[in-house]
């Protein structure tokens, strides 16, 4: 018996009758999640490949995420914020001991985090600038989060700081940059142990 031939149904007909569903459209959240997966796997972020993976134009991707540096900064910041939150949870007690233990935990974790190590290896000086620029997309947020953490211990933990929390936070981040990033020199290992010692001196409580 001969088969019936003719023009195939139109997409409009198939979608209207439910015989074929429209292809799912990517979302800004999926774009961020895909970029984060690449970061966590130690891959270099390529906006052309990312747009192709999502099935959107580069114009659409940039409208969602900003340029490559901004997207990469947001992904890195989420990782750093997560480490700070884990450090806060891991540190027991209150006041100065809790601050020191939490900061030490963060420094140790950041020094050996594979995604951050891969970022520095893949991006070199560009990664260091992204992480440490005074008015960049990462450093001010880290300083503010740390200042809030110190302020919490002042208010609730009985800590008597030698300087305002914002000043201490900025100094601690600067020391972390010095001993973890080493100016981006890949031949130098991160040195969180020295950072522990210097930061402990910075945090010593006000005698009065």
N, C-alpha and C positions, 0 to 999 in steps of 0.2 A: 504494500500500500504506500502510495506516494505521501511524503511528508508535506505538511502545509508550509508554504514559504511566503515571504513578504517582508515588509519593513519591520524591524524590531520595535518593541514598545519604547516610547520616549522616556528619558529620565523623569520628566514631570509625572508621567503616568505611573511609573514604578514607585516613585516616592509617595505619590498620593494614595496608592492602593496598599502601601506597606510591603510590596514585593521586594523593594530595595530601599534601604535606609540611606540617608545622606551620609557621606563620610564625615566622621567626627572632626571638628575644627580644633586646632591647637589653641591653647590659652596662654596668657602671660605667665600663669603659675607653672604650666608645663615647661615653658621656656626656661624659667629659673631652675626648675627641678632638673632639667636636662643638662644645663650648665653646671649645676652642683655635682651631678653624677660624674661629669668629666673631671672636675676638680678633685673629687674624692678618689678617683681612680688614677690620679697623677698625670692626667692628659692635659695637653696644651689647649686652651680654649680657642676655637676657630669659629668665627661668626658665620662664615659662608657655610661651613659644614653643619653648624647648629640650625641655621635657617632651613637647609635642605632636609635635615632630620625631622623638623617640625612641619615641613610642607608649607612654609610661609615665605614671603619675600623678605629680603634684608631690610627693606624700608619698614615693614611691619615689625620685624624683630627689634630694630633699633627704637621704634616708637614704644615698644613694650619695656625694653630693658635699659635704654640709654646706650652709649657706645660700649666698646669692648672693655675698656678700663673700668667703667662704672659697673658693668655687670660682674666683672671679676672681683671688684672691690666688695660688692654686696655679698657675693658668694663667700669670699674670705672672711668678711665680717661675721657672717652667720656662724662660721666655724669657730672664730675667736670668742664670740659671745657664748657659744655652747661650752667652750672650755672654761670660761669664767664662771658660768653657772654650775658646772660640775665641780670646779674648785671650791666654790662657796658651799656646796653640799658636802664635799669631802672633808672640809675643815671643821673640827669640833670646837666646843668651848665658845669663848666670847672675847672681845677686845683685841689687844695686841697679839696674843698667841694665835687667835683665829685668823687674823689678817696675815700674819707671817706664814702660817701653814698653807693658807689658801693661795697666796701669791707664789710660794715655792712650788706648790702642786701645779699651778698654771704654767710657770716657767719650765718645769720639767716636761710637762705634757706638750707644750708648744715646741720645745727644742727637738722632740723626737716624733712629732706628728708627721706621718708620711705625706699627706697632701701639702703641708706647708713646705716641707723639704723639696718636694717635686716642683712647687711653685717657684722657689728660689732657683732651682736648677734650670727650669724651663725658661724663666723670664729674666733672670740675672738682675742687673741694675734696675730694670723697669719694675720688678717686683719690690725691691727695696724702696724705691720712690713711692710706689703704691701704698706700701705699709707705713711709711714713716713721714710722708709729707705733712707738715704742721697743719695745713688747712685742707688736707686731702680727704678722701672719702672713708678712711679707716681709722687713723690715729685719733682724731677728735672724739669719735664714738667710744673708742677704748678708754681714753682718758676720762670721759664723762662717766662711763660705767664703773670704772675703778674709784673715781671720786665718790660716787653714790655708795659704793660698798664701804669705803672708809667712813663716810658720814654715818652710815648705819651703825657701825661699831662705836662711833663717838656718841651717838644718841642712845643706843640700846646696850652697848657692850662695855661702857665705862672707859673707853679709850681716850687718853689725853694726848692729842697729836702735837708735835713740835711746830707744825705749820698748818695752814688751812688744807682741807682735804683735796681741793683742786690742785694746789701746789705740789702736794705729796704725790698725787696721781700722775701729774705730768713728769715729775722726776723719776718715778718708778718705771713708767713707760719708756723714758729715755734710757734708763739703765738696761731695761730689757732689750731695747734695740741695740745697744752697744754690745751686750754679751751674747745675744742670740743670733743677730744678723751679721755682726762683724763687718759692717759696711758692705755686705754682699760678697765678700771674699770667700769663694768656695773651698779654699785650702785650709781655712780655719774652722775648727769645730765649734758648735755652740758651747757656751761655758755657763750654764745655769748655776753651778755651784758658787762661782764668784759673785754672780748677781745676787744670790741668797745673802751672802755676807754683807755686801754693800747696801742692799735694800734694808736689811735689819738695822744697820746704822742710821739710815735715813728715817726709819719709822720710830726710833727711840722716843719714848714718851717724854712730854714736857715735865720737867722736875717740879714746876709750880702747880 
